[in-house]
C-alpha cells in the first residue's frame, strides 16, 4: 500500500536519517539550532553584564566608604555567574547528534531544571541584594547632606526616632518587613526578570516544540 502524504511527512520528520523529506528535517533542524544558539548568545551576554556589574559595584563601594557592602554584593553576583557557567557547561553537553525534536526536548528539560535552580537561589539573593543596597545607602558617603551627615546619622539624630538599646526600632522593623516581602515575592520577581530578557525566545521555542509534537501525533 502506498504511503499517504501524512505518513511520509511524519517519517521524514521523525527520522533524522530519512531521505523521504529531507527539507522537513533541514527546516526544523535549522529552526532549533537558530533558537538555541540565540538563547546561548543572550545567556553569555547576560553573564558578562552581571560579572561587570559585580566588578563595578565592588570598586565603587570603596569610593563611597562601604567596602563590606560591595564585597557582599560582589559575592552574590559571583554566585549567579558561577551557576550560569555551570549550567552553560551542562547545556553544551547535550547530544546534538540526535534528531531536532529530541535535541529540543533535551534542551527543554535542561531549561526547566536550570530555571528551577535559579529560582531557589534567587529566593535568597534578592533579599540579600536589597538589604545590602539599603545598608549601603544608610552608611555611604555618597548620600551625605550639607552638614556631612550620612543617612544613618540623620536617622539616629532625629528626635522623633524611637531608639531601643541604641537601635532605631521602627526603621529596623520597616526594613525587615520590606526584605520579607522581597523574599515572599522572589519567584514572581525572578520570573518577571527572566521573561523581560528571554520572554520572546521562550515563546518561539515553545511554539516550535508544540508544532513538532503535533507532527508526531
N, C-alpha and C positions, 0 to 999 in steps of 0.2 A: 504493500500500500504506500502510495506516495505521501511524503510528509506535508503537513499543512504549513502555511506561511507562519502561523503562530509557533509551531514546534520548531521550525527552522530558526526563527528569531531567538527562541529560548535556548536552543542548542548552541547557537553562535554566541550568546551572551554568557551562558553558564560555563562553557568550557574554554579555558584560556588558549588552548591549542587548536580550537576548531577553525576550519578553513571555510565553513559554510557562510559565515557572515563576519569576516574579519573587520569590516568597517564599524560594526557594532562594538566589538571589543576595543578597537582603537579609540572610538569616541568616549567610552566610559573610562578606559584607562587614562586618557588624556585629561578628562574632567576630574577624576580622582587625584591624579598627580598635581594638576594645577591648583586645586583647592587646598590640598595638604601642604604643598610647597609654599603657598601664600601664608597659611597658618604658621608654618615654621619660621618664615621670614619675620612675620609680625611678632612672634614669640621672642625671637632673638633681639629684635629692636626694643621690645618691652623690657627685657632683662638688662640691656645696655642702659636704658633710661633709668631703671631702678638702681643699677650699680653706680651710675654717675651721680644720681641724687644722693645716695648714701655717702659718697666721697665729699660732695659739696656741703652736705649737712655737717659732716664731721669737721671739715676745715673751717666752715663758717661758725661753728659753735665755739671755737677758740677765740674768734674775734668779738663775740658778744658775751664772753665770760661764762659760758655754760658748757664746758667741755664734757662733763659727765653725761649731760643730756644728749650731746652729739654722739658720744660713744654708744649709748643705749640705742639710739635710733639707727646708727650705723650697723649695729649688731642685728637689729630687727630686719633691716633691708637686706643684709647679707644672708639671713636665713631664707628670705624669699628667693634670692638669686640662687642659693645653693639647691633649693628644691627644684627650681626651674631647670638648672643644669642637669640634675639627676633625672628628672622626668624627660628632658630632651634626649638624654642618653638612652632611656628606655624606648623612646619613640624611634630612634634610629635603628634599634634592634628588631623592629617589626619586619616580618618577612615580606619583602617587596616582590618576591618571585611568585606569590600567589595571584589568583585572579583579582581583578579590580574590586569585585564585590567582597571577597574575603579580606583583602587588604583594608578596604574601607571599614568593614566590620571590626577588624582588629584595631584600627585607629579609633573607632567609636568607643570601644571598650577601654582603650588606654585613656582617652579623653575623659570619660566618666570617672575613672579611678583617679586621674590627676586632679580633676576639679574637686572631688571629694576630699583629697588630701589637703589641697589649698584651703578649702572651706574650714576644715578642722584647725588648721594653723592660724588662719585669719581671725578666728574667734578670739584668739589671744593677742595677735599682733595689732589689730585695730585698736583695742582699748589701750594697749601699751604705747602705741604711737600717739594717740590723742592725749594720754596722760603726760608723756614726755613733752609734747607741744605746750601743754598748759603750764607745766613746771618751768619749761624754758622761757615762756612768756613772763612768768612771775619773777624770775631771777635774772633775766637777760638785761644787759646794759643798753640794749637796743631800744627798750621801752622806758627809759628814764624820762622823768619830767624835767621841767626847767630848773628845779631845785636839786637835780641829781638823784632823786629818789626812784627806786625801781618799783615795780608793781607790788611786790611783796611788802615793801616798806610803806607804801601808800595804804595798803590794807591794814597792816599792823598798827599804823599811827592814826588811823581813823577812829575817833572816839565812839562811833556807832558800831564798830566791830566787836562782836561778843567773843571774848577770849576765855578758854578753859585750859589751865595748865600751860598757858602761853601759846595755845593754838587757836586760830580763827575757826571756831566750830562750824558755823553755818557755811563758810566758804568750803571747808573740807567736805561737809555733807553734800553740798551742791556739786562739787567735783566728783564725788563718789557716785552720786545719782546719775550724773552725765555719763560717766565711764560705764556704769551698769547698763544704761540704755544702749550705749555703743556695743557692748558685749551681747546684749539680747538681740539687737538687730544686725549683728555682724554678718549673718548669712545673707540678709537682704542687701546690705551694703556691698558685700562681695559679688553677689550675682549682678547687681547694677553696674559695678565697676567692670566686671568681666564682659557683660553684654555691650557696654559702651565701647569696648575695644574690639571684641571679636564677634559681636552680635550678627553682623551681616554674613560673615563666613560660616558661622554656626548654622545659619538658616540655609545657606547653599548646600552645606554638607548633609543636613537633614533631608532636604529635598532630593538630593542625589541618591542617598541611601534608600529613601522611601520609593523612589522610582525604580531602583534596582530590585527591591524586594517585591514590588508589584509585578515585575517581569518574571520573577521566579515562581509565582503562584499560578 
